[in-house]
Amino acid sequence: MTVYEAARRHALFMAGALVVAILFVLTVERFLGHSTIAFGIAILGLILANARMLSFNCPVCGKNLFFRGVFVVLWPNRTCTKCGTNLDEGRPLQ
């Protein structure tokens, strides 16, 4: 599995985690009333689940796949914007 494939799987995982977090907050809201604690728990869970995002870096120059300049985006780069390496081919992750 290449670094791009792993980052892509992480992006899909985070989309699923977002859906679960929204359903969690809505369920608590429905059965227990307004709960800022449930919202806080959901946000903390999303932050912890997304911490792995920082490990998806270009194997040549080390630039993160999810960063576009200073902005973080939802989908990883297929080609490194710093060195031009195609991240979807080449040596697989170990």
GICORVEN-V939749 format. One record per residue. N is the residue number from 1. RES is the residue in one letter. SS is DSSP state (hx for helix, st for strand, lp for the rest). Layout:
# GICORVEN-V939749
[[N:RES:SS] [N:RES:SS]]
This chain:
# GICORVEN-V939749
[[1:M:lp] [2:T:lp] [3:V:hx] [4:Y:hx] [5:E:hx] [6:A:hx] [7:A:hx] [8:R:hx] [9:R:hx] [10:H:hx] [11:A:hx] [12:L:hx] [13:F:hx] [14:M:hx] [15:A:hx] [16:G:hx] [17:A:hx] [18:L:hx] [19:V:hx] [20:V:hx] [21:A:hx] [22:I:hx] [23:L:hx] [24:F:hx] [25:V:hx] [26:L:hx] [27:T:hx] [28:V:hx] [29:E:hx] [30:R:hx] [31:F:hx] [32:L:hx] [33:G:lp] [34:H:lp] [35:S:lp] [36:T:hx] [37:I:hx] [38:A:hx] [39:F:hx] [40:G:hx] [41:I:hx] [42:A:hx] [43:I:hx] [44:L:hx] [45:G:hx] [46:L:hx] [47:I:hx] [48:L:hx] [49:A:hx] [50:N:hx] [51:A:hx] [52:R:hx] [53:M:hx] [54:L:hx] [55:S:hx] [56:F:lp] [57:N:st] [58:C:lp] [59:P:lp] [60:V:lp] [61:C:lp] [62:G:lp] [63:K:lp] [64:N:st] [65:L:lp] [66:F:lp] [67:F:st] [68:R:st] [69:G:lp] [70:V:lp] [71:F:st] [72:V:st] [73:V:lp] [74:L:lp] [75:W:lp] [76:P:lp] [77:N:lp] [78:R:lp] [79:T:st] [80:C:lp] [81:T:lp] [82:K:lp] [83:C:lp] [84:G:lp] [85:T:lp] [86:N:st] [87:L:lp] [88:D:lp] [89:E:lp] [90:G:lp] [91:R:lp] [92:P:lp] [93:L:lp] [94:Q:lp]]
